[in-house]
Amino acid sequence: MPPGPPPVPAGPPPAPSDTWRAVAVALLNLSGLGLGYALLRRWVLMAACCAATGALLLVALPADADGVPGAALVGYAVLLLVAAVHGGLAGRCTRLAWPGRAPLAALLGVLLLAVPAGGALWYEDAHDEAVEQALLARLERADELVATNGRQSFSTAVPDYRRALDVYRDIAVHHSGSRAAREVPDRLRTYYTTVAAAYGHHEYCDAIEPLKYLRTVPDTVPRARLGSLAGWPDDRLAVSLYECGAEHLAAGEADWVTRFGDLLDTFPRSGAAAKVAPAVDTAVKDAEKAVGGDEPCAAVERLRTLDTRIGDLSTSSGDPDGTLAKAASRAGRSGGAGEYACGVDQYEDGDFDAARKTMEQFAADHGHDRNRARAQKIAIAAEVAQTVPAAGRKLPTTASGGSISVTVKNDSPDDVTVLYTGPVTGSFTLKGCGGCKAYSLADTLFSGFKPCNDSGRHYPQRTIALPVGTTYFVHRPNGSSTATPASDTARLRSGYVYTECAYSTQRLGSGY
């Protein structure tokens, strides 16, 4: 039987080991496209490499500021390394489909490495641009936040101002080489002028808190990044504190002490601080002038208030040259002296109770003042006018004496103060009458009732000389808390002798 054909081999015999071939396959696989596997005709592995590269591209593109997740990069790098090692081992003993010579394939692998390297460089540039755009977008949003809140009150806007400032600081400090960081200085200048817009509008009181806030910005943004802006609020705050304090001082509001105090404490050597003492001195002078105006009592109260408040400012600020203390002292003296003009005004306005108290206080406090004597007369006349309003039609003078004799007797058990005003004004006190008693109301109703008419009794009395004219008398009991003053109007004429009698009933009366 003739022999059959020889058996068909299972596959091509392995090629002899070739290092250049292994290097070529490994390099071609490092391109990320699995080309090494393509030369070995291992299409599934090639497809796996292409799929991995495609997946990475899907994750990475388009480039954004966040970049590619680190896990994806590590996984892809491990995959390329495994493909390179595995391809190199497989290619060592496997013939290449193309090209025929392994060194040429290795050279092609080296050239193809430019593809992933160039892609990486391109992606880095794209990522950097994406970061720049993201930073510019953050900057834009912060700018919008500032602009929007510039139309709000500072107390409402300050939280958003802080958020915008955090953005500026983060970009300037943590992204200092970016285009956005180069724009931050201009944005900060806009930020400062927006926050302090009230100062630009000369709304000095409203500008104080925003300017104080801006002085804290160097606590957030390094001074090196702020440059001249670090000291930008100082002069403006000093001016605002002065102008606001001066406004409140002119209006008579108490807040000026706080504003001037802050100014003297914070900027003691500023030009604005140097204007505080003259402003206070001017306020005192204006109040002194107002004592002679239409509202002297208001001016006196203003001087007293200035005395207190300037003294408080002097104490709190230190007042090294004593200027403020001198102004406070002058305000106090002028306020005390102005009580006389105030009392006159109260008298002329018919407020006799207030006039009496004011003039009594003035007389007590100013023992050597040239107006003291007349103040005492006005106090007496005001008390008379409280009972007899007609007595207050004219201001009393300091005149005394007259040609008509008037004797006043006391038929009351209580001491009695006799006050009178008219052409002349005065007062004196009569001791109580020993043995006298208060008359009943029924006694006073009899037609023959005549007090001070007991010839056997020695009535306390005093004779005064008064001029012709109408004199108003008031008898005020000193020892009774229930009796009320009595009054009498005497129209005095020449050639007569007059007697005035004080007596007690349930109400005190008087008569001739």
Order of alpha helices (4+ residues) and beta strands (2+ residues): alpha-alpha-alpha-alpha-alpha-alpha-alpha-alpha-alpha-alpha-alpha-alpha-alpha-alpha-alpha-alpha-alpha-alpha-alpha-alpha-beta-beta-beta-alpha-beta-beta-beta-beta-beta
